[in-house]
Amino acid sequence: MDVINRIKSGDHTVKDDVVAVAHHLMDEEAEGIILGCTELSLVVSQGDLCVPIFDPLSILAARVVEWAEEKEEA
């Protein structure tokens, strides 16, 4: 939670902390990482880890675009 609060306050120097947590999860057999708080995608990207990253903010944005296109076609 400390990392998330630091990101919210504008401190984007916490990338190493987030990556360290992800590596700990990968050591425990995680095959992918869900960035469970939208702020985390501000400091971590797919290239930072060797497992898939699932970014809720990007997933939501893509789905909203799909939804809008579906409405436009109807």
Secondary structure as the mmCIF struct_conf table of DSSP 4:
data_model
#
loop_
_struct_conf.conf_type_id
_struct_conf.id
_struct_conf.beg_label_comp_id
_struct_conf.beg_label_asym_id
_struct_conf.beg_label_seq_id
_struct_conf.end_label_comp_id
_struct_conf.end_label_asym_id
_struct_conf.end_label_seq_id
HELX_RH_AL_P HELX_RH_AL_P1 ASP A 2 LYS A 8
TURN_TY1_P TURN_TY1_P1 SER A 9 GLY A 10
TURN_TY1_P TURN_TY1_P2 THR A 13 VAL A 14
HELX_RH_AL_P HELX_RH_AL_P2 LYS A 15 ASP A 27
TURN_TY1_P TURN_TY1_P3 GLU A 28 GLU A 29
BEND BEND1 GLU A 31 GLU A 31
STRN STRN1 ILE A 33 ILE A 34
BEND BEND2 CYS A 37 CYS A 37
HELX_RH_3T_P HELX_RH_3T_P1 THR A 38 LEU A 42
TURN_TY1_P TURN_TY1_P4 VAL A 43 VAL A 43
HELX_RH_3T_P HELX_RH_3T_P2 GLN A 46 ASP A 48
BEND BEND3 CYS A 50 VAL A 51
STRN STRN2 ILE A 53 PHE A 54
HELX_RH_AL_P HELX_RH_AL_P3 PRO A 56 GLU A 73
#
